[in-house]
Amino acid sequence: MTALDDLYRAIAEAPPGPGTLAAFDLDGTLISGYSASVVYRDRLRSFDISLGELLRTTGAAFDTQFRGADVGALMDIAVQALAGRQDDELREWGLRLFRQQIAGMIYRDARDILAAHRRAGHTIVMATSATPYQAQYVADDLDIADVLCSTPEVVDGMLTGRLAAPPLWGEAKAKALAEYAADHGADLADAFAYSNGNEDVPMLESVGRPVALNPDRSLTRRAQRSEWPVVRLAEPQRGPTVLSTARTATALGALMTASAVGVGAGLLTRSRQNAANLVGTVGPDLALAILGIHVEVQGRDNAWSHRPAVFMFNHQSSLDVLVLGTVIRRDVTGVAKQEAAHDPRFAPVGALLDVAYVDRADTSRAKAALAPAVQKLKSGISIAIAPEGTRSPTPKLGRFKKGGFHLALQAGVPVVPIVIHDAGELMWRNSFVAHPGTVHAEVLDPVPTTDWTTENLDDHVREVRELFEECLRRGPR
């Protein structure tokens, strides 16, 4: 049994229901690294930090890190620098930073710990010294409804340069959690609290079930003295390594070579589809083998029981195309956004499969581009499409677009959901490099469209999306 297994057992054995709290710190606990570092790097790149602020921040950070000072001085400097900024503007900024960087810092196992608490019906809260501009979008993505954080003062939609209350650090965080527990009728003696830093010892001491999650050296020593559980999560695989870069380049080369062979075979046989099928049965398997990625497929028979079909998949990674290839294999093309035509990871396959590229900025042209796809379906060729329309930065689903549903309705074919787990962990949305590992794919039962109409289409979009959500929430079987 690992420390993580012991934690899951402790969660399952704790009192069920909302009376049991699970409080999570953010930086270093739910995410690998510090959201403040992302904020400052972005401000430095945009020349948004004066030399004076930079020097004051460096001094305050040194005092916090090496002299044990609380974070108050550091927070004051940061918030003062934002005086006069619009709250809405900063929330948009925070969302951009989340999508571009912070989303890729979330620990994959943290999602499973949260899921274990949800299965037990526990009340989950984030407690962090970060501002809402750093914390809120992580909480939204992880479905954490309540966030206790350091809140800047806002008057008439504008930041004043002051905090509305002392920063949630040390004793202040423990006090905020105690007040939250009292408001929710929860007993801290039954509560869990998770943190990586020694500054959160007051919060950890205040609960009956403290957990040192990814602890630093100081907290590790304290946890060992106090016999608190120590759990370390696997770091997200985001940055390239020499081996992963070489493997990815080789796999891409192999895929392009296979596509070129397919084009040649198509010219000889005068059948583009036969050539695409030849590559579809070889190319994805070869590329994934080179990458060191194994795909485990659940419900493979559902991929063959009703063809043609509109295969819908959740989209988080460039690996999804290869995963789909190993599942669907033949007699399929796709619909993709116009930008994908210039993506070297996708363009060779797109050219061979005669993918319909849709200009999302031009609704009339998008509708025209779908017409050939409908004809493909009626001729016996299936369509693969991501209803989200673009890659999401995390496993959380984005809004479903209706284009693929209209295709299925017009062609009178079923929708077959393919739920892909863990692809984003091996090749993140913004990465050009894949890492070895296992991807799980679940092919759900075909969804018939015989009773679909344009009037009830929204209801069916919602039903299909709920199938994806349920499967992603449960995790791979």
N, C-alpha and C positions, 0 to 999 in steps of 0.2 A: 504494500500500500504506500502511495506517495503522500506527501503533505497535502496536496490538492485533493486527493481521494478522501483523506481524513476530514478536510474542510467540508466537502460535499456531504459526508456522513453527519457531521456536526450540524449542518444546516437542516438536514432532513429530520434530525432528532430534536431540534429546538421546537418550542411551542409554535404551532402553526397559527396563521391568521395575522391580521393587521396589527395586533398588539405587540408583535415582535418587530423591532426596527433593525434595519441594516444601513449603516451610515458609511459612505465612501468618500475618502479624500480624492482629489483629482490628480494633481501633478505627481508623477512617479508611482501612483497607485492604480488608477484606471488607465492612464496613458504613460508611455515610456518617455521620460524626459519632462520638460517643463514648458507649459504654454507661454509663460512670460518670455522665454528665450525666443519663441517663434515671433511674438509681438515685437520684441526689440530688433530682431534681425530684419523684419519687414520694415520697421521704421528707419533703420540704418540704410537699407537699400534705397528707400525713397527720400533720403536726406531730411527726415522729419525729426531728427534729434540734434539739438544744439550741443556745442562742445561743453558748455556749462552743465547741461543736464546729464550728458554722458559721464562727466567727471563725478558729479554728485551721485549718480546711480552706481557707478563702480565702487565708490567709497561705502555707500550704504550696503551694497551687496557683499562687500568684504566683511563688514561688521556683522552682517547676518550669518554668513557662512562660517567665519572663523572666530568671532568673538561672542557668539551666542545671542546677539541682539535680536529683538523681534522684528517682524517684517514691517512694522509701522512706518519707519522712516522711508523705506523703499517704496511702499505704497503711496505715501504722501507725495513723493517726487513724481511718480508715474501719473497720479491723478491730477496733480497741479499742471503737468504738461498737456493735459487734455482739456484744460479750461477753455470754454468757448466753443467746443466741438458739439455738434448735434448728436443727440442720443441715437436717432435713427441712422445717421451716417456711421456711427461706431458699431452699431449692430450689423449693418451690411458688411463692414470691414471684418468683424468677427466671423461672419458666415463665410466670407472668402477665405480667411486664414484656416478655418475649419476644413473646408473642402480641399484646399490645396495642400495642407500640411498636417494639421492636428488630427484629422480623421485617420491618417496613416500611422499615428502613434498609439492608437487604442490597442490594448492587449486583447488578443483573441480570447484567451481564457477568462478575461474579465466578463465577457458576455455570458459565458457559461455559468460563472458564479452568480451573476445577476439572475439568470434564468432559474437557477436552483432556488434562490430566494422567492422568485415569483411563483414557482410551483408550490412552495410552502405558504403562499399568501402573505408574505411579510411586506411591511411598509419600507420602501427604499427611498433614501434621501442622499443627496450629495452635499457634503460639507467641506468647503474649500476657502482658502484665503484669496483665490483668484477673483477677478471681476466677472460680471455676467457676460461680458464680451468674449471672454475666454471659456467660460464654463457652460453657458446655456446650450450651445449647439452640441456639445458632447452629451449633455444630459438628454437633450431631445433625441439624439441618435440612439442612445441607450435606453430610451423610454423611462427615464427617471423624472417623475413629475415634479418633485420639490427640490429646490436648490437653495442652500444656505451659503452665501458668499459675501465678499466685501463689495459693497454697493456704493458707487459714486453718487454724489448729490446731483439731482437733475431739477432744474427750475425752468419752466416753459420750454421743455424739450432740449435744454442746453446744459452741459456740465458746468458746474460752478468752480471746479478745481479742488473741491473738498470731498471727503467721504461722508456718507449719510450717517455712519456709525463706525466705531473702531473696527479695524480689519479683523477677520476671523482667523485668529492665530493663537495657538496655545490655549490659555484659559478662556479666552473669548469664544473660541470654537466650541469648547466643552460646554460653556454656558448656553450658547445658541442651540446646541443639540438637546440639552436638558429642557429648555423652554419648548422646543419642538415636540419632544416626547410628552411633556405635560399637556400641550395643546391637543395631542392626538391620543391621549389616554393610554400611552405605552409605558411599560416598566423598563427602565434602563438596565435592570438586573438581567433581563432576558435579551437585551439588545446586542447586536454585532456592531463593531466599528473596525474599519479597515484604514490603515495608513502606512506610508513608507518612511515617515520622518519622525525624528525624536521630538520635534516641536508639538506633535500631536499626542504625546504621552498623557496630558490631562484628559483628552477625549477618550483615549483607550482605557485609562484607569476608571473612567466614569461608567463603563458598561460591563456587563457580565461576560461578554464574549469578545474580547479584543483579538484582532488578527494583525500581525505585522506582515503586510503584503508588499513584496519587493523592497524590504527594509534596507536603509543605509546602515553603515557600520554601527553608529550610535544606537539606533533603534534595535538592531540585531542583538547587541549586548544586553540592552534593557529587556528585550523579549525573552532572552535566555534566562536572565535572572528571575524574571517574573513567571517563567514557564508559559508564556503566550505562544500560540501557534505561529510559526514562521513559514510563509508560503512565497515561493518565487515563481513568477510566470515567465514563459518563453518570450523572448524579445520579438517584436514584429520584424519580419524579414523585408526590409524596404530598400536598403542601399545595395548597390552592385558589389559583387566580389569578382576576383579574377576568373574563378571557375564558372560562376553563374553567367558572367559576361561572355566567356568563350562558348559555353553551352548554348546560350541564346543566339549568338551569332551563327553558330553551326546549324542549329535547328531552323533558323530563318533561311539560311542558305539551302538546306535540304528541302524546305517547303517550296522555295522558289524554283529549285531544280525540278521537283516533282510537278509543279505547275507547268513548267516549260515542256516537260515530257508529255503532260496531258494535252497541251496545245498542239504539240506535234502529232500525237495520236489522233486528235480530233481532225487535223488536216488530212491524215491518211485515211481515216474511216469515214470522213465527212459527217461525223456525229459529235457535236460539242458535248452533248449530255453523256455519251459513253465515255468520253475522255474525262469529264468531271467525275463520273462514278469511279473510274479507275484511280484517279488521284484521291478521291474521297475515302476509298478503302485502304489507302496506303499512307498518304501524306500526313494526316493528323497523328496516326500511331507512330510513325517514324519520328516526327518532330517531338512528340511527348516523350518518347524513349530517350532521345538525345538530351532532353531537358531533365531527365530523371524524375518525371512526374507520372504517377500511376492514377488512373481514373477508375473508381469503383462505381458501378452503375446498378441502381436499384430500379426494378420495374422495366427492364429492357424490352420485354414483350410489348409494352404499351407503345413503344416507338414504331412497331410494325403492324399492330392490329388494325389500324384505320389509316390507310393512305389513299390519296394525298391528304395532307393535313396542314394546318398552320401550327408550327412548333413555336411556342413562346418560351422565352428563357429570361431569368433575371440576369442583369448585366453589370458586372463589377470589374471585369478584367479582360485584357486582350486574349487571355487563355481560353475564354469562353468559346471562341470560334473553333479551337482545336477540340475542346471537350464535346461540342456539338457534333463535330465530324466523327468522333468515335462512337457516338450514340446513334445518329441518323444515318450516316455512312453514304447513302446513295439517293438519287432522284430528288434532289433538293436544291433550291437556290435561296436567296435572301433579299431582304430590304434593309438598306443601311443609310445613314445620314451621308450627305454629300462629302463631308470632310474625310470620311473613311477611304474615299477613293485615292487619297494622297498619303495614306498611312502605310508605310512599308511593311508593317506587320499584317496588314489585311489585304492590300491591293492585289497581290498575286492571286490569292484565292478568289477575291471578288471578280477579277477579270475572267477567270476560268468558269466560275459558276454563273456568269451573266447576272450579277446582282443588280437590282434596281436601286439606284442612288436617288435619295429624296432630298430636295432643297427645302429644309424646314422653314426657311425665311419666306418662302413663296408658296402659299397654300394651293393656288391653282396648279402650279407645276407639280406639287406633291401629289395631288389627286391624279394628275395625268400619269405620273410615274407608277402609280399603283395599278393602273389598268393592265399593263402587261403581266403583272404578278397574278392578277385574277385569271388571266388566260392560261398562265403556267399551271395554276391549280386545276383548272378545268381540263387541262391536257394530261394531268397525272403527276405533275411535279409539285412536291411539297415546298412550303415557304418557311424559313426560319426568321423570326423577328423578335427584337427586344422591345416589349411594350413600354418600357421606361424611356426609350428613345436615345439614351446615352448612358455611359457608365456611371454608376453611383460610387461615391468615395468609400462607402462602407456597405456591409450586408443589408442595411436597412433599405427597404424598397422606396423608390421614388414614385411619383404620380404616373399612372398608366395612361398612355395615349391610346386613341381608339382605332388607329389605322389598321392594325393587325386584326382587330375584331370585325371591322368592316370587310376586310378581305375574306375572312371565314364566312361571314354572312352572305356576301355576294356570290361566293363560289359554292356555298352549301356544303362545306367540309368542316370536320371537327377541329377544335383547338386542343392541342396536346401540350400541357405545361411541363417544362423541364426545369427543375429547381437545382441550381448549381451551388454547392457549398464549398467554401475555402479557397476558391480560385483567387480571390483578392488577397488572400494571405500569402500566396506564392508569387503573384505578380500584381502589384498594386496598380490602381487606376493610372497614376502618373508615371509609372515605371516602364522602361523599355527592356528590363531584365527580369527573367523568371528564376525562381529557386526550386530545388527539388522538393518533393513531398507528394501528398495524396490529395486528390480532389474527389469529392463525392457528388454524384449526379443522381437525382431521383426523377424518373419519368412517371408522371401521375396518369391516372385514368383519362382517356380522351373525353373531352366535354362536347357533347353533341350540340349542334347549332340549328337543329330542325325547327325549334320553336322561337328562334330569335327574330326580332324585327327591329327596325330603326327606332321604334318607340320604346322598346324595353332594353335597348342595347346597354344603357348605362348600368342597369341592374346586373347584367351578365358580366360586364367589365368588373364590377365590384365583387361578384362571386368568384371570378377567376383570380382576382388579386388576393382575396381572402385565402384561397387554396395555397398560393405562394407564401403568404404571411404565416399561415399555420405550419407549413413545412419548414420554413426558415426558423421559426420560433422553437420548434421541436428539435431541430438539428438533424444531422445525417443519422440514418438508422444503421 
